[in-house]
Amino acid sequence: MKLSAVIIAYNEEKNLPRAIKSVKDLVDEIIVVVDSRTTDKTKEVAEKHGAKTFVREFDTFANQKNFAADNSRGEWILSLDADEKVTPELARELKSKLQNPKPKVEAYSIPRKNIIFGKFIKYTRWQPELDRHIWLWRKGKGKWVGDVHEELEVNGEVEALKYPKIHYQYETVSEFLKMMNSYSEMDAAQRVKIGVGFSLLKFLLDPLYNFLVRYFYRLGFLDGWRGYVLSCLMAIYHLEICIKIWERKNS
């Protein structure tokens, strides 16, 4: 049974080798869709490690991932971010499931362990089970939707896998802040697109709510200083979204 790994990448020459090596013995082909704005050697690095590459102008994450899936030849598709890797335990589980898939199962959800600021974040709403998504599906049975924070919509039954993949996220606060600025722009644009307006109540309460949920309800304090910093940063992220919605509505 043919399995394709698909990766979308923007300036990922540093992370790609790790991602590709983690699936090289598991999959039949690796597809890397390179953002046309990429300025480093992402394409060359991907090809050096045996991936088939396409260059595409970025519009949305969902469209980029759907393009990657459309250009794959596998019966099953595994979506992997450039800064992720598949563990040996997960690889064995994937092989076992795909060797004899249940007739009605069209996709599998996979939990994800997040490494942020150099350490596995166990709480702060980054728990692996809370970051479980569908990342493996039968070709033709799933489609990515959403301009940002995209999710895979599947036509069929979804089974949950046990073992997580590893996500090597932000190494520094500066990287996190850069992400927040980029994602809050897209997040605000998507909300305005579907008719969400500026709310003074949300402007005042959303940041506080997100901090309290992450730091106390989701036990962020057990992640030490990282939990506190991440809770603060995510509060600022939601403040940014509110401000950018206001800017778009009043520009």
C-alpha positions in Angstrom: 0.0 0.0 0.0 1.6 3.2 -1.2 2.0 6.0 1.4 3.0 9.6 0.5 4.4 12.2 3.0 3.6 15.8 2.1 5.3 18.8 3.5 4.9 22.5 2.9 7.9 24.7 3.5 9.0 28.3 3.8 12.7 29.0 4.6 13.1 25.5 6.2 16.5 24.4 5.1 17.5 23.9 8.7 14.5 21.7 9.7 13.7 19.8 6.5 16.5 17.1 6.8 15.2 16.0 10.2 11.6 15.8 8.9 12.5 13.9 5.8 14.9 11.4 7.5 12.1 10.6 10.0 9.8 9.2 7.2 12.3 8.1 4.5 12.0 4.4 5.5 8.3 4.6 6.1 6.8 6.2 3.0 7.0 5.6 -0.8 7.4 9.2 -1.8 8.0 12.6 -0.2 6.4 15.7 -1.6 7.7 19.2 -0.6 5.8 22.3 -1.7 8.1 25.2 -1.4 6.6 28.7 -0.8 7.7 30.9 -3.8 8.8 33.6 -1.3 11.5 31.3 0.1 14.9 32.9 0.2 17.1 30.1 1.5 18.0 26.6 0.1 14.8 24.8 1.1 14.2 23.4 -2.4 17.8 22.2 -2.9 17.9 20.7 0.6 14.6 18.8 -0.1 15.8 17.4 -3.4 19.2 16.5 -1.9 17.3 14.3 0.6 15.2 12.6 -2.0 12.0 14.7 -2.0 10.0 15.7 -5.1 9.6 19.4 -5.0 7.0 21.9 -6.3 7.2 25.7 -6.0 3.9 27.5 -5.4 2.9 31.0 -4.6 1.4 31.0 -1.1 -2.2 32.1 -0.6 -3.5 30.0 2.3 -2.1 27.1 4.3 -5.1 25.0 3.3 -4.6 25.6 -0.4 -0.9 24.9 -0.1 -1.6 21.6 1.7 -4.3 20.6 -0.8 -1.9 21.3 -3.7 0.7 19.0 -2.1 -1.9 16.2 -1.6 -3.2 16.6 -5.2 0.4 16.0 -6.5 1.0 12.9 -4.4 0.5 9.4 -5.8 0.0 7.4 -2.6 -3.2 5.7 -1.6 -2.7 7.2 1.8 -1.3 10.7 2.6 0.7 11.7 5.7 0.9 15.4 6.4 4.1 16.6 8.1 5.3 20.1 8.9 8.9 20.9 8.1 9.7 21.4 11.8 8.2 18.0 12.8 9.4 14.4 12.9 7.8 11.0 13.1 9.1 8.9 16.0 10.0 5.2 15.5 7.1 4.3 17.7 4.6 6.2 15.5 6.2 4.8 12.4 5.6 1.3 13.6 2.0 2.1 14.5 1.4 3.7 11.1 2.8 0.6 9.3 0.7 -1.7 11.4 -2.5 0.2 10.7 -2.0 0.7 7.0 -1.0 -3.0 6.4 -4.5 -4.0 7.4 -6.8 -0.9 7.6 -10.4 -1.2 8.8 -12.8 -1.0 5.8 -14.7 2.1 7.1 -11.6 4.0 8.4 -10.6 6.8 6.0 -8.3 8.8 8.3 -6.3 8.7 11.5 -5.8 11.4 14.1 -2.3 11.8 15.7 -1.4 13.6 18.9 1.6 16.0 18.9 4.3 16.7 21.4 5.5 20.3 21.2 9.1 21.4 22.0 9.1 25.1 22.8 12.0 27.2 24.1 14.0 24.0 24.1 11.7 21.8 26.3 8.7 19.6 25.9 5.6 21.6 27.0 3.4 19.2 28.9 0.6 21.7 29.9 -0.4 25.3 29.0 -2.9 23.9 26.5 -0.1 22.3 24.5 -0.8 18.9 25.9 -0.3 16.2 23.1 -4.0 15.2 23.3 -5.2 18.8 23.0 -3.0 19.1 19.9 -4.4 16.0 18.3 -5.4 16.4 14.6 -6.1 14.4 11.5 -2.7 14.1 9.7 -3.1 10.7 7.9 -5.9 10.0 5.4 -6.9 8.1 2.4 -6.4 10.1 -0.8 -9.6 11.6 -2.0 -11.3 11.4 1.4 -10.0 14.5 3.0 -9.6 18.2 2.2 -7.9 21.0 4.1 -10.1 24.0 5.0 -9.4 27.4 6.7 -7.1 30.2 5.8 -5.2 29.8 9.0 -5.3 27.1 11.8 -6.4 24.9 9.0 -8.1 21.5 9.7 -8.6 18.4 7.5 -12.3 17.6 6.8 -12.7 13.9 6.2 -15.5 12.0 4.5 -15.6 8.9 6.6 -14.6 7.3 9.9 -11.6 8.6 11.8 -9.5 6.4 14.2 -7.2 7.8 16.9 -3.5 6.6 16.9 -1.7 6.3 20.2 1.8 7.6 19.5 2.6 11.3 18.9 4.7 13.1 16.3 7.2 15.6 17.6 6.9 19.3 16.8 10.0 21.4 17.3 8.5 24.9 17.5 10.0 28.2 18.6 13.5 28.2 20.1 13.3 31.9 21.2 10.7 34.5 22.2 11.7 36.5 19.2 10.7 33.6 16.9 7.4 33.4 18.8 6.7 37.1 18.5 7.4 36.9 14.7 4.9 34.1 14.4 2.3 36.0 16.4 2.5 39.0 14.1 2.1 36.9 11.0 -0.6 34.6 12.3 -2.6 37.4 13.9 -2.7 39.2 10.5 -4.1 36.1 8.8 -6.4 35.3 11.8 -7.9 38.8 11.8 -8.3 38.8 8.0 -10.2 35.5 8.2 -12.5 36.7 10.9 -13.3 39.9 9.1 -13.9 37.8 6.0 -16.7 35.8 7.7 -18.2 38.9 9.3 -16.7 39.1 12.7 -16.4 42.7 13.9 -14.5 44.5 16.6 -15.9 44.0 20.1 -14.8 46.1 23.1 -15.9 43.4 25.4 -13.7 40.8 23.6 -10.8 43.4 23.5 -11.0 43.7 27.3 -11.7 40.1 28.2 -10.2 37.8 25.6 -6.5 38.3 26.5 -7.3 37.8 30.3 -9.5 34.8 29.6 -6.8 33.1 27.5 -4.1 33.7 30.1 -6.3 32.3 32.9 -7.3 29.2 30.9 -3.7 28.4 29.9 -1.9 29.2 33.1 -4.4 27.9 35.6 -7.1 25.6 34.1 -4.6 24.0 31.7 -1.9 23.9 34.4 0.6 26.1 32.7 2.3 26.9 36.0 3.6 23.3 35.9 5.6 24.1 32.8 7.6 26.6 34.9 8.7 29.9 33.5 7.9 28.6 30.0 4.2 28.1 31.0 4.0 31.7 32.3 5.7 33.2 29.3 3.6 31.2 26.8 0.4 32.1 28.7 1.3 35.8 28.5 2.3 35.6 24.8 -1.0 33.9 23.9 -2.9 36.6 25.7 -1.0 39.2 23.7 -1.8 37.2 20.5 -5.5 37.5 21.1 -5.1 41.2 21.9 -3.3 41.6 18.6 -6.2 39.9 16.7 -8.8 42.3 18.3 -6.6 45.4 17.4 -6.1 44.2 13.8 -9.8 43.5 13.3 -10.4 47.1 14.5 -7.8 48.4 12.1 -9.3 46.5 9.2 -12.8 47.8 10.0 -11.6 51.4 10.3 -9.1 51.6 7.5 
